[in-house]
Structures are given as C-alpha cells and as structure tokens.
Amino acid sequence: MYKRRQKRGKISIYMYDLAIIGGGPAAISAAINAKITDKNFIWLGQKSQKAARAELVKNYPGLPDISGEQLVWALENHAASLGITQKDMRVLGVYKTGDYFSLLTEGEDFEAAAVILCIGVSSIKCAEGEERLLGRGVSYCATCDGMLYRGKKIAIICHDKKFEHEAEYLFSIAGEVVFSPLYKDCKLAPERGEILIKTPTAFVGDDRLERVVYGDTERAVDGAFILKSSLSPSALVHGIEIDGGHIAVDRALRTNIAGIFAAGDCTGRPYQYAKAVGEGNVAFHSAIEYIAAIKK
Amino acid sequence: MYKRRQKRGKISIYMYDLAIIGGGPAAISAAINAKITDKNFIWLGQKSQKAARAELVKNYPGLPDISGEQLVWALENHAASLGITQKDMRVLGVYKTGDYFSLLTEGEDFEAAAVILCIGVSSIKCAEGEERLLGRGVSYCATCDGMLYRGKKIAIICHDKKFEHEAEYLFSIAGEVVFSPLYKDCKLAPERGEILIKTPTAFVGDDRLERVVYGDTERAVDGAFILKSSLSPSALVHGIEIDGGHIAVDRALRTNIAGIFAAGDCTGRPYQYAKAVGEGNVAFHSAIEYIAAIKK
C-alpha cells in the first residue's frame, strides 16, 4: 500500500487508493463496500439535501413506505454503524497528476489512485462561458482564490445561505462588489458595491473574464465567484465526457477517463434510490479492479 | 389497454403489458415498481434459492448486518405488503409473436408486450448440443412433451429433488428410461430402465437427438428430459445475445431484442443484491418507456 503523508506549503496531502466524492445514496453504497472490504479510501462530500426531500418512497426494496428523510437516515446510519462518515467538504477540482488524481478542496488536498464521482445532478445550470473561463477570472472558491482579487472589482453569485461567510470574506478583500444573492432572506450587503438580484446569463472574455452579463444588463469585473454546492461534472473534472447533461459511463460505470468512475443521478435517469445504491456498488467493484490492475 | 383473454385448446392466454420473469431481488424490485405505478403486468418465477443463501450481508444499504435469508424476507415482504407475489411457474420459452411475446410455461401460456428477464445465473452449464437440439428430442418440460415419448426410450437428467414428480410421470409413460438424478438422497428408480449417476457431456444428433454422451459412456435414446430450475438465457429466448456467459445489455438494460430487458445476476457481475435491485428498477423504467412508445 502506498500510503504517504507530506506537507506542501500549508496543505496536507494524503494518498488513498480510492476517493469517493458525494454524500447521497450512491456514495454511501460505495463507501459501505469500501469499508467492509477494508480498502484504503477517503469519502468527501456534503450530505445530499435532495435525497431526503421525497415525501414517500415506496420502491426502495426492503424498506416499504418510508419517507425520503427516513430512508436517508437508514442509509447514513448503516454507514455510521460501520464507523464511517463523509468528510464534509466541497471538492472543487479533480486533476490527473502522474498516475493518480489530485482532489482540490477548500482546505486540504487529497490524492487517490481512483475516484468515484457520486455528485448528483445540479438544478443550477452553468451559464455561457462559465466553464471556459474557470480559473481565468471565474472561481468557485473564495478561500482558494479570494486573495487574487484584493482591491479589485468582482461579481459574487451566491446560491445558498450557507456560503454567506465566503461572500463576507470576499467583501472584506475586494475593492468593489456586484453581489447577487439568489436565495431567499439574504440580509447581507457589501460595504463597497451594489446588490443585483439577477441570475448571470453569460461570462464574457477572450483569455480572461472581462464582464458578466445578467440578461439585459451587464457589469465589467476582474473576477467572478460562483458559490454553489454542486459543480457540473465538466467543471469538476476537465475533459470528462458528458452525454445529454450526464456523465457518460459504460456498464461498469467507467467514464472516458481511466480511473474515474461515476454512480447515481450524475450518470442519468431514472433518478432513483435503488439505481443509485446499485451503481455505487458496481462502481466500487470496477474501481477496485482498476486499482488492482495498476498496482500489478 | 389491450387486455384480452381467450382459450386455445385447454390453454388460457392473457395479454399483459409487462411480464417479469424471475423470483430474486431484481424481479422483486421490478415488480414493486410495476405495482406502485399500477401497470398491467404479470410476474412469473420461482423463489430464488441462491439469494437467501448468504450468511451475512453487510452491503445492502439501509439494512446493515442482515442474513441472506432475512434480506430476502424483507424484499419478499415488501412485495407482499403491496399485495403481489410471483406466480410460482417455470417459464420454458419466450417467443416473439407479432408485436408481443408469448411466454410458455408448464401450464398456462401468457402474452406480454415487454419482458424483463431476471433469471439469475445458473451454475448448471448447458452440455454440448443441448440448446441446438432443444425441441428436437431435448426437452425441459415433462408435462409439455412427455406424451411424445410414450413407449419410447428416454434419458432423464434430474437436477433437483423438486422435479421428482416430473421424473415419475415420465417413468410411467416411457418404454425405457436412463435416469440420472444429480442431487443427493434420491430414492427414485424407474421400473423399466437403469440409473446412471453421471452428468451428460453432449447431446448428439443431426436433425434430432440420437444419443446422450456421459463422459466415457453413452446411450442411444429417442428423447432426453433435462429437469432444472434455471434455463440458460439462450435456451429461454431464441436469438438473445450473450456476452461472456451473461445476457448482453446496454445501460438501459435493453437486450438485442426490442421489448426484452434483463436485470440482476443474469446481466453480469458483480453478483450483488444492491446491483440487482438497482437494475430491476432501471429495467422497469426502460420497459415502460418501450411500451408507451409502441402504444403510440
């Protein structure tokens, strides 16, 4: 086993065989399998809000007439009974580095030989230019990139109350802010700048972001921070093949990138608990086969 | 809805939108979905013996540390709570008839617009020539074909105690029997003929069965009855595509035959409860989409 730990600047790096990204049923299923087979793995993700929202689930075999909340509890409790819970972290990027993958989060970074993406489907569509200008003026992470925009003019598009601390941090750094809180009951306002309650429709610029278009109006900015829970697969993993808005996978849940697997809603319909746990199981088995092969 | 019922000789024929074949977790999952969405379906199959055999199942999400027997009970109980149980019948053939499928069993026949095969994997491999000579001297069904061999010489290969009544029925018809009970504690013996405790290795004949080879010995016969629970997919459905011993399916669980879907162990590894229920769910959704399209 090639476990190692080192420090690079302030960031800890760990090497795992397997990283599971996501907090919903597919991720839980993969993690349960990883734990009971004693694999060297890390599980990163935020609890799925969507999974718990179903009023009544009648078709999760073995647990009849259960609410979404109860079902998610049963799944999480199963994992917890094995002593595992996910690290509550947003993964912001997965990069191929030599023969393993680097996983970038807001704090620590992680390394793994194989990755299973269980990232669900986002109801927040990417705007035009968003993915193209990612890392070139567009950012998903205040902590990572905020300091690059000290004294500059930035747009902040905030999709959830839970990111308000990131917005406040950016308020304190930026010279001027165009702040778009796209959720209810936001009490926050930047000291320097304006509030603009509009959804961006395009991020414009050749090599770097130059302006953000909000339907019939626009603002010239140096940078734009989009604060949302779920990133699109192609924003998360450069070059991953998408088919009809979902991650393209084969029957073994392999993506087009060797070593990256996907499971659950992110691979396509039907959006069902049973499908998700089944795919989490299959993706785990495929990943383990892949890891065994590269270790030979 | 094109429900109809007619009599053809002594056999009743029913038309269903969907037929689910199998008694294991994949079939249960598909049937639960069919019931809660109020579909016009029939569920044919024998209870899975294999599924209940696992000593301890740790990775069926939501039901930690459960025995195979308890898990199968939970799944069957879920179906029963919805008022559905499978018709305990061996399906012996699925034939395309116009725009629907005919399902042949030992008693009634059934018709359905779409079929989901959840037939598991058989540990009993087909012998050489078995599938080729099916219906030409080789039969899986005593009740269906027994009378064709009145007074003739037949081989009976019996894989399970539960088929002893079929063997006895054949003893009473045939002129001479070569009886091969391939299970423990068989007390049965034919009045006319011999007991030969050997597994057939080949069924030989050009147009019709002429003899059965049992390794280093052989017997000339007019017919051979192979009594076993699970038929191979290609014995059950003529022309179905097989890949490495499993039914070839795409991500939507479609087989190469439009209208026939497959789920569970019969589609390949990993042989896991979670995969099976997930595939039962997906196959159901694909079948319903198919039925909606042909009804347009």
Interface residues (C-beta under 8 A of the other chain):
Chain A: P25 I28 S29 I32 N33 I36 K58 N59 Y60 P61 G62 L63 P64 D65 L71 A74 L75 N77 H78 S81 L82 V249 D250 R251 T267 G268 R269 P270 Q272 A274 K275 A276 V277 G278 E279 G280 N281 V282 H285
Chain B: P25 I28 S29 I32 N33 I36 K58 N59 Y60 P61 G62 L63 P64 D65 L71 A74 L75 N77 H78 S81 L82 V249 D250 R251 T267 G268 R269 P270 Q272 A274 K275 A276 V277 G278 E279 G280 N281 V282 H285
